[in-house]
Amino acid sequence: MVKQGVWLLLLPSLAFGEIYRWVDSSGQVHFEQRPSAGAQKVEVKPQVVERDELTIEREARTQRLYDARRQEQAQANAELQAQQAKQQQACQELRRRLANLPEGVSFYKEQADGQRSYYSDQQVDAARADLKQRISEQCS
């Protein structure tokens, strides 16, 4: 009796060459691509499978379903990548703003009349703490 694994090994070679069958002294059947002493050439005929109209339609529906799912997954991946890129840009902006708040620098806001309104140290520290908090929450 031939082992199942032998057939799986033969499948790729069936289309490319000749197959030879021989039996060893213990009765074990072997298949090889090269002839050996006492080997018989095995004629391999490809099996033609006829499919009816219902089978063809079922295969087409399955393919359409597969294509739709693959397209949905590709769209979801594109949306995820866009969201990740947007998040990365937001994190870069937060880090840039934090880097622009160095210690010991006075910050101001220009009024409508051109006068400067300076932020207190507590306001700058609060802004720095807020930026650090947002970075730790959004960018980890």
N, C-alpha and C positions, 0 to 999 in steps of 0.2 A: 504494500500500500504506500502511496506517495504522501509525504507530509504536505500540509497546506502551505507552509512557508516557502516551499520550493516553487510553487506556482507564482507566488508574488514576486519572487526573484526573477522568474522567467519573463514576466510581462513586458518589461522594457526591451528585452532582447528579441521578442517575437517579431517585431516589425523590422529588425535590422539584419538578421542572419538566420542561419540554419540551426536547428535544434537536434541533438542526438540523445537517444535514450539507451541506457545500459543497466544491467543488474549485476551487483557484485556477488562475491562468493557466499555472503550471508543472506542473500535474497533482497537486499535493499536496492530500490530503484533510484537511479540517478539521471539527471538531465544536464547536458553541457552544450556549449557552443562549438566545441572542437570534438571531432570524432576520436574515439579511442577504440582499442581492440574489442570487438564484439558489439560495438554500438550500432544501433539502428537509427536511420534518419527519420525524424518525426515530421510529418506534413502538418503545418499549422495553417488553418484557414480562418480568415477573419470572420467574425460573426456579424451578419447584417441584421440590424434590429429595425423592424418596421414599426412606425408609431402611427396610431390612428389619429383622427382629427381631434378627438377629445383630449388625448394626451398632449398633442401639440398646443392646443388652446390652454390647457392647464400649465404647461411649461411657460408659455408666453405670459400668463397672469402672474406666475411666480417670479418671472424675470422683471416684469413691470413693478411688482411689489418690492423686490430687492432693489431695483434702481431708485424707486421713490424713497426708500429708507436710507439708501446711501446718499442721496441728494439732501435729505433732511439732516443727516449727520454732518455732512460737509457744511451745510448752512449753519448748523449749531456750532461747529468748530470755528467757522469764520466769525460768528458773532462773539464767541468766547475770546478769540484772539483780539478782536476789536475792543472788547471790554477791558481785557488785560492791558492793551496798549494805552487806553484812556486812563486806566488806573495808574499805570507807570508814569504817564505824563503828569498826572495830578500829584503824585509823590515827588517827582522831580521839582515841581513848582513849590511844593511845601518846603522841601529841603533848601531850595534857592532862597525862599523868603526867610527861613531860619538863619541861613548863612549871612543874610543882609542885616541881621540884628546883632551886630557885635557889641560886646560890653563896652561901656564908657562913651558911646556915641549918642549925640542928641538927635532925636527925630522930631519932625514937625509936619504939620499939615498946613497948606497955604489956604488962607481964607479968600473969600470972594473979593475983598478989597485989597488983596496982595499982602496982607500981614501974615506973619507966621505964628501958628499956635503950636507950641512945643508940648510933646508928650512927657508926662512925669515918668520917673524911674519905675514906679509901680505899674504904670500902663505898659511900658516896654517889657517889663518882667512878665506881666500877665500875657502879653502877646507872644512872648517867647515860650512860656509854659503851654499856652494853647497850641502853638505850632508843634511843639514836642509831643503833646498828647495826641494830636491828630495824626502825626507821622507814626506813632506807635500803634495806633488803632487801625489806620488805613494801609500802612506800608509794610506790614510784617509778613 
